[in-house]
Each structure stands twice: as structure tokens, then as C-alpha cells.
Amino acid sequence: PSSKWWDGFLDGGHQIMRSDVRCYYLMYMARYTEEIITVCLEARRKDLAQMLLHHCLTVVLTCISYLFGWNRIGVVVMVLP
């Protein structure tokens, strides 16, 4: 299956996103945005900076994947634990 991830990329095939994938992207970004707020509101921990960096980078990378139409790769990365 991974050999097919980039098929049609130059033709714009990745920019066409099904509505269920779009919903999954938006829910994923909302979850990590909520985590940023939660980390800021919780009692301060030693790993606050690392957690904020992790959650902010996750949201930024997911947004980049969404905006540039790299949805096949983005969904696979989001499903990984």
C-alpha cells in the first residue's frame, strides 16, 4: 500500500479530500489545540516546555499537511500511535 501513497500527486490527486478524512483532520487538530490549552491551565510540570512544543508542532504539521493536500501521508501519520 505504501507504494501508492504518492500516485497522482503531481496531477493534484492528493488535493481532493473526502469529507470523512476532512472531519478526521479537523477533529485531530481540535484535540491537540485543546491539549495546548489544557497544558497551560494545569499545574506546572517539569516538562511543560516539551509538552507545549510537542502539541504546537503537531498542530502546525497537521495544518501544513491539510493545506498542501498531503492527506494520504497525513492520515497514516495520525493513525500511528
N, C-alpha and C positions, 0 to 999 in steps of 0.2 A: 504493500500500500504506500509506503513512503516514497517509492519511485514516481508516484503520480502527483505528489504534492505541488510540484512546480509546473505540471502540464497546463497549458493555456495561460500561463502568467503573462507572457508578452502580448497575448491577444486581449487581455483585460478580463479573463475569466474569473480571476480572484476578486474582482470588484463587485461581482454580483453576489449578494449575501441573502440567504434565506431568512425569513422572519424569525424562525426559531433560533438560528445562530445569532442574529442581531439581539434578540432578547437575552440570550445567554451572555453575550458580551456586556450588555448594559447591566445585567444583574451582577456579573463578576466585578465590574468596575465600581458599582454601588457598594458591594460588600467590602472592597478594600478601601474605598473612601470612608465608609463607616468605621473601619478599623483605625484609620488615621485619627478620626475624631475621638474614638474610644481610648486610644493610647494617650492622647493629650489630656483626657479627662480623668483617667485612672490615677491612682497613687504612683508617684515617680518610682521607676525601677532603674536598675543599673544599666539595662540595655535599651533605654529609651531612644537614644540616637540611632542605634542599629534598627530598631523596630520602625521608627519613622522613615528612615532611609529605605528600608525594605518595602514598606507599604506605598510610599511615594513613587519609587521606581516601578513597582508593579503596575500602578495606575498609569504612569507615563508610558511604559512599554505596551500596555494593553491599548491605550489610546492610539499610539503610533500604528500598531497592528491593525486596528479598526479603521483608522483614517486612510492608510495606504492600501487597504484591501488585501492584507496578508492573512486572510481569515482561516485558511486551511492550517497554516503553521500555528496561528494564534490559538485555535481551538485545541490543537494537540498539546500545546504547552500548558493551557489552562486545565486540561484534564489530568496532567501528570501530578502526582502527589507532592 
